[in-house]
Amino acid sequence: MTKPEISWSDFEKIDIRVGTIISVNDFEKARNPSYQLEIDFGDLGIRKSSAQITTLYSKEELIGKQILAVVNFPKKQIANFFSECLVLGVYGENKSEVTLLSPSLPVKNGLEVG
């Protein structure tokens, strides 16, 4: 089942950017197994995110990985942590298996998806 149709102007409101993960820590206070990420978005600066991606990714393999994220959501408090962007991924059969979306070639941090 697909979600309701949106207009082009709805899509244009979503600011999706490329960033590189620069640090990863276990998020012990999260309800579901998660990491706390710091992501470099170039001119937009470094933003933090909480991501439930522990099933398929180790902390070590995430460092230096380029990902896609929505950067224009308001900050969201999760336990004692403020998430400043939403890292994008594809759910597997089990929603705990998230495959991150990333560019197929290296690109400059902060570039916009469109």
N, CA, C and O of each residue as an XYZ file, in Angstrom:
456
protein
N       0.837     -1.178      0.000
C       0.000      0.000      0.000
C       0.884      1.244      0.000
O       1.817      1.344      0.797
N       0.597      2.175     -0.878
C       1.369      3.410     -0.921
C       0.731      4.470     -0.034
O      -0.437      4.367      0.341
N       1.501      5.469      0.288
C       1.020      6.584      1.105
C       0.240      7.550      0.222
O       0.298      7.450     -1.004
N      -0.491      8.486      0.832
C      -1.272      9.440      0.033
C      -0.376     10.260     -0.896
O       0.774     10.556     -0.571
N      -0.915     10.614     -2.038
C      -0.198     11.432     -3.015
C       0.117     12.804     -2.425
O      -0.697     13.394     -1.714
N       1.311     13.296     -2.734
C       1.696     14.644     -2.302
C       1.936     15.498     -3.541
O       2.091     14.984     -4.648
N       1.963     16.789     -3.335
C       2.228     17.702     -4.456
C       3.731     17.914     -4.597
O       4.507     17.589     -3.698
N       4.125     18.463     -5.741
C       5.533     18.790     -5.962
C       6.010     19.782     -4.906
O       7.136     19.679     -4.421
N       5.159     20.740     -4.548
C       5.564     21.730     -3.539
C       5.766     21.067     -2.172
O       6.599     21.522     -1.387
N       5.007     19.987     -1.875
C       5.254     19.239     -0.631
C       6.655     18.638     -0.650
O       7.392     18.742      0.330
N       7.020     18.013     -1.759
C       8.342     17.390     -1.883
C       9.447     18.433     -1.766
O      10.482     18.178     -1.150
N       9.230     19.607     -2.357
C      10.262     20.659     -2.329
C      10.548     21.170     -0.923
O      11.587     21.791     -0.698
N       9.660     20.927      0.017
C       9.871     21.354      1.402
C      10.872     20.470      2.130
O      11.439     20.879      3.143
N      11.093     19.263      1.621
C      11.993     18.318      2.289
C      13.424     18.601      1.855
O      13.735     18.577      0.664
N      14.285     18.865      2.813
C      15.689     19.187      2.530
C      16.549     17.956      2.860
O      16.899     17.716      4.015
N      16.878     17.186      1.812
C      17.684     15.974      1.967
C      19.099     16.292      1.517
O      19.311     16.781      0.407
N      20.064     16.015      2.380
C      21.461     16.339      2.090
C      22.356     15.123      2.307
O      21.988     14.159      2.979
N      23.541     15.206      1.712
C      24.575     14.186      1.887
C      25.482     14.613      3.036
O      25.882     15.774      3.127
N      25.800     13.670      3.903
C      26.728     13.930      4.987
C      27.613     12.720      5.230
O      27.301     11.610      4.798
N      28.717     12.945      5.925
C      29.640     11.870      6.270
C      29.627     11.662      7.780
O      29.788     12.609      8.550
N      29.434     10.422      8.189
C      29.421     10.091      9.616
C      30.843     10.225     10.158
O      31.776      9.607      9.645
N      30.992     11.046     11.207
C      32.329     11.278     11.762
C      32.505     10.683     13.156
O      33.637     10.507     13.607
N      31.402     10.368     13.851
C      31.529      9.669     15.128
C      30.267      8.854     15.387
O      29.171      9.209     14.953
N      30.456      7.748     16.111
C      29.364      6.826     16.429
C      29.547      6.353     17.867
O      30.630      5.917     18.259
N      28.468      6.446     18.646
C      28.486      5.959     20.021
C      27.227      5.149     20.287
O      26.183      5.396     19.683
N      27.324      4.178     21.194
C      26.143      3.448     21.618
C      25.196      4.419     22.324
O      25.632      5.303     23.061
N      23.902      4.241     22.089
C      22.891      5.083     22.743
C      22.177      4.208     23.768
O      21.135      3.617     23.486
N      22.752      4.141     24.942
C      22.281      3.218     25.972
C      20.918      3.591     26.541
O      20.208      2.713     27.032
N      20.527      4.867     26.492
C      19.246      5.290     27.070
C      18.087      5.184     26.078
O      16.941      5.440     26.451
N      18.354      4.819     24.846
C      17.281      4.658     23.856
C      16.467      3.409     24.169
O      16.999      2.430     24.694
N      15.163      3.445     23.844
C      14.292      2.288     24.081
C      14.671      1.107     23.196
O      14.656     -0.042     23.639
N      15.010      1.395     21.943
C      15.423      0.361     20.996
C      16.915      0.526     20.726
O      17.422      1.646     20.777
N      17.629     -0.555     20.442
C      19.072     -0.445     20.186
C      19.365      0.606     19.110
O      18.836      0.537     18.000
N      20.204      1.568     19.451
C      20.488      2.699     18.560
C      21.914      3.179     18.736
O      22.597      2.861     19.710
N      22.335      3.962     17.749
C      23.609      4.682     17.831
C      23.319      6.177     17.879
O      22.304      6.648     17.366
N      24.230      6.910     18.507
C      24.260      8.366     18.413
C      25.314      8.692     17.372
O      26.474      8.304     17.505
N      24.901      9.412     16.329
C      25.804      9.754     15.229
C      26.102     11.240     15.215
O      25.256     12.059     15.573
N      27.320     11.583     14.795
C      27.662     12.950     14.423
C      27.969     12.901     12.942
O      28.767     12.083     12.485
N      27.321     13.797     12.189
C      27.403     13.765     10.735
C      27.850     15.125     10.228
O      27.290     16.152     10.612
N      28.859     15.130      9.364
C      29.390     16.354      8.772
C      28.629     16.651      7.484
O      28.696     15.889      6.519
N      27.901     17.773      7.482
C      27.152     18.212      6.305
C      27.819     19.405      5.620
O      27.132     20.243      5.037
N      29.128     19.488      5.685
C      29.854     20.555      4.995
C      29.474     21.922      5.529
O      29.587     22.183      6.726
N      29.017     22.808      4.624
C      28.671     24.177      5.003
C      27.522     24.253      6.011
O      27.374     25.262      6.700
N      26.712     23.203      6.102
C      25.609     23.186      7.074
C      26.100     22.844      8.482
O      25.367     23.003      9.457
N      27.336     22.377      8.579
C      27.910     22.044      9.876
C      27.709     20.598     10.261
O      27.292     19.768      9.453
N      28.014     20.316     11.510
C      27.915     18.958     12.055
C      26.591     18.850     12.803
O      26.255     19.701     13.627
N      25.853     17.796     12.503
C      24.566     17.563     13.159
C      24.567     16.181     13.796
O      25.282     15.274     13.369
N      23.743     16.050     14.831
C      23.623     14.787     15.553
C      22.335     14.079     15.166
O      21.336     14.713     14.826
N      22.378     12.754     15.223
C      21.187     11.967     14.946
C      21.233     10.672     15.746
O      22.300     10.115     16.002
N      20.058     10.210     16.129
C      19.914      8.888     16.731
C      19.406      7.971     15.628
O      18.457      8.317     14.925
N      20.025      6.809     15.468
C      19.633      5.911     14.380
C      19.581      4.472     14.870
O      20.514      3.986     15.509
N      18.483      3.801     14.563
C      18.296      2.397     14.935
C      18.855      1.516     13.813
O      18.107      0.881     13.069
N      20.174      1.492     13.712
C      20.854      0.784     12.627
C      21.880     -0.217     13.156
O      22.819     -0.585     12.451
N      21.694     -0.649     14.394
C      22.687     -1.515     15.038
C      22.673     -2.946     14.512
O      23.661     -3.665     14.665
N      21.582     -3.369     13.901
C      21.489     -4.753     13.428
C      22.438     -5.035     12.271
O      23.096     -6.075     12.242
N      22.508     -4.115     11.322
C      23.299     -4.350     10.111
C      24.657     -3.646     10.089
O      25.495     -3.954      9.241
N      24.885     -2.701     11.013
C      26.116     -1.898     10.957
C      26.848     -1.891     12.296
O      26.236     -1.731     13.353
N      28.156     -2.066     12.234
C      28.988     -1.885     13.424
C      29.407     -0.417     13.482
O      29.373      0.288     12.474
N      29.797      0.029     14.661
C      30.246      1.411     14.816
C      31.433      1.701     13.901
O      31.501      2.761     13.279
N      32.356      0.765     13.825
C      33.593      0.976     13.059
C      33.321      1.160     11.566
O      33.957      1.997     10.925
N      32.392      0.394     11.007
C      32.145      0.499      9.566
C      31.339      1.741      9.193
O      31.276      2.101      8.017
N      30.723      2.401     10.174
C      29.951      3.612      9.890
C      30.832      4.852      9.773
O      30.475      5.794      9.065
N      31.972      4.867     10.455
C      32.865      6.028     10.407
C      33.329      6.235      8.967
O      33.865      5.325      8.335
N      33.112      7.449      8.461
C      33.524      7.790      7.098
C      32.486      7.466      6.028
O      32.693      7.771      4.853
N      31.372      6.849      6.422
C      30.330      6.490      5.458
C      29.478      7.711      5.123
O      29.036      8.438      6.013
N      29.255      7.923      3.826
C      28.350      8.990      3.410
C      26.920      8.465      3.422
O      26.646      7.346      2.987
N      26.012      9.305      3.934
C      24.608      8.922      4.060
C      23.728     10.072      3.572
O      24.210     11.176      3.319
N      22.437      9.795      3.444
C      21.445     10.817      3.126
C      20.602     11.059      4.364
O      20.273     10.124      5.095
N      20.252     12.325      4.599
C      19.451     12.658      5.773
C      18.578     13.873      5.486
O      18.942     14.746      4.699
N      17.417     13.911      6.140
C      16.559     15.090      6.121
C      17.093     16.030      7.189
O      17.203     15.657      8.357
N      17.426     17.264      6.781
C      18.073     18.187      7.720
C      17.168     19.337      8.175
O      17.604     20.196      8.941
N      15.910     19.362      7.710
C      15.057     20.491      8.099
C      13.872     20.092      8.983
O      12.835     20.755      8.968
N      14.026     19.010      9.751
C      13.072     18.694     10.802
C      13.453     19.481     12.047
O      14.621     19.830     12.217
N      12.479     19.773     12.933
C      12.868     20.368     14.216
C      13.631     19.331     15.049
O      13.493     18.126     14.838
N      14.428     19.814     15.986
C      15.156     18.902     16.875
C      14.157     18.022     17.615
O      13.073     18.470     17.987
N      14.542     16.757     17.825
C      13.683     15.814     18.544
C      14.458     15.256     19.722
O      15.548     14.709     19.555
N      13.891     15.395     20.919
C      14.561     14.866     22.104
C      14.234     13.396     22.263
O      13.068     13.001     22.272
N      15.275     12.591     22.390
C      15.159     11.161     22.650
C      15.995     10.897     23.886
O      17.223     10.960     23.842
N      15.324     10.602     24.985
C      15.977     10.476     26.291
C      16.746     11.773     26.564
O      16.140     12.844     26.592
N      18.055     11.700     26.765
C      18.854     12.894     27.075
C      19.590     13.429     25.844
O      20.565     14.167     25.987
N      19.146     13.075     24.655
C      19.851     13.374     23.405
C      18.916     14.136     22.463
O      17.727     13.826     22.383
N      19.450     15.130     21.753
C      18.668     15.870     20.772
C      19.102     15.472     19.362
O      20.240     15.718     18.961
N      18.190     14.859     18.620
C      18.452     14.460     17.245
C      18.149     15.656     16.346
O      17.068     16.240     16.428
N      19.110     16.024     15.481
C      19.002     17.228     14.662
C      18.742     16.948     13.186
O      18.596     17.882     12.398
N      18.684     15.681     12.806
C      18.393     15.308     11.426
C      17.894     13.872     11.419
O      18.054     13.145     12.399
N      17.285     13.467     10.305
C      16.753     12.114     10.171
C      17.538     11.377      9.099
O      17.437     11.688      7.912
N      18.321     10.399      9.530
C      19.091      9.571      8.611
C      18.111      8.670      7.860
O      17.210      8.087      8.463
N      18.290      8.557      6.537
C      17.360      7.792      5.710
C      17.867      6.382      5.439
O      19.058      6.162      5.215
N      16.947      5.447      5.463
C      17.285      4.054      5.196
C      16.079      3.294      4.694
O      14.962      3.811      4.673
N      16.316      2.069      4.293
C      15.280      1.183      3.781
C      15.031      0.088      4.807
O      15.965     -0.592      5.234
N      13.764     -0.086      5.206
C      13.412     -1.152      6.138
C      13.474     -2.497      5.435
O      13.032     -2.641      4.295
N      14.032     -3.486      6.140
C      13.994     -4.859      5.655
C      12.674     -5.494      6.061
O      11.758     -4.804      6.509
N      12.577     -6.804      5.904
C      11.366     -7.524      6.315
C      11.059     -7.252      7.785
O       9.903     -7.119      8.187
N      12.123     -7.175      8.567
C      12.019     -6.859      9.981
C      12.446     -5.401     10.122
O      13.529     -5.039      9.663
N      11.627     -4.559     10.741
C      11.941     -3.125     10.804
C      13.215     -2.810     11.587
O      13.665     -1.665     11.596
N      13.800     -3.813     12.243
C      15.063     -3.574     12.934
C      16.246     -3.670     11.963
O      17.371     -3.328     12.325
N      16.001     -4.125     10.759
C      17.050     -4.228      9.740
C      16.917     -3.061      8.768
O      16.130     -3.110      7.822
N      17.700     -2.012      9.015
C      17.643     -0.800      8.198
C      18.923     -0.693      7.387
O      20.023     -0.708      7.941
N      18.774     -0.585      6.068
C      19.910     -0.370      5.176
C      19.974      1.112      4.849
O      19.020      1.674      4.311
N      21.088      1.744      5.170
C      21.239      3.181      4.950
C      21.262      3.519      3.463
O      21.776      2.761      2.641
N      20.690      4.682      3.141
C      20.766      5.208      1.782
C      22.029      6.052      1.677
O      22.330      6.850      2.565
N      22.763      5.870      0.589
C      23.999      6.620      0.403
C      24.261      6.806     -1.082
O      23.779      6.023     -1.901
N      25.032      7.853     -1.441
C      25.370      8.041     -2.859
C      26.260      6.898     -3.343
O      27.028      6.325     -2.571
N      26.146      6.577     -4.631
C      26.946      5.477     -5.180
C      28.393      5.881     -5.434
O      29.262      5.020     -5.570
N      28.659      7.186     -5.498
C      30.019      7.717     -5.636
C      30.238      8.781     -4.570
O      29.269      9.401     -4.134
N      31.467      9.016     -4.136
C      31.713     10.072     -3.158
C      31.321     11.443     -3.720
O      31.602     11.758     -4.876
N      30.667     12.246     -2.879
C      30.291     13.599     -3.259
C      30.600     14.542     -2.108
O      30.895     14.098     -0.998
N      30.535     15.837     -2.369
C      30.813     16.851     -1.359
C      29.713     16.839     -0.280
O      28.523     16.809     -0.595
N      30.125     16.862      0.964
C      29.164     16.925      2.066
C      28.299     18.171      1.945
O      28.786     19.252      1.616
N      27.008     18.002      2.215
C      26.070     19.109      2.185
C      25.312     19.253      0.876
O      24.364     20.035      0.798
N      25.711     18.510     -0.157
C      24.992     18.620     -1.424
C      23.552     18.146     -1.235
O      23.273     17.242     -0.449
N      22.647     18.784     -1.980
C      21.223     18.553     -1.853
C      20.738     17.467     -2.807
O      21.199     17.372     -3.944
N      19.802     16.651     -2.327
C      19.164     15.631     -3.155
C      17.939     16.268     -3.801
O      17.199     17.006     -3.150
N      17.730     15.982     -5.077
C      16.567     16.565     -5.749
C      16.158     15.739     -6.933
O      15.195     16.080     -7.620
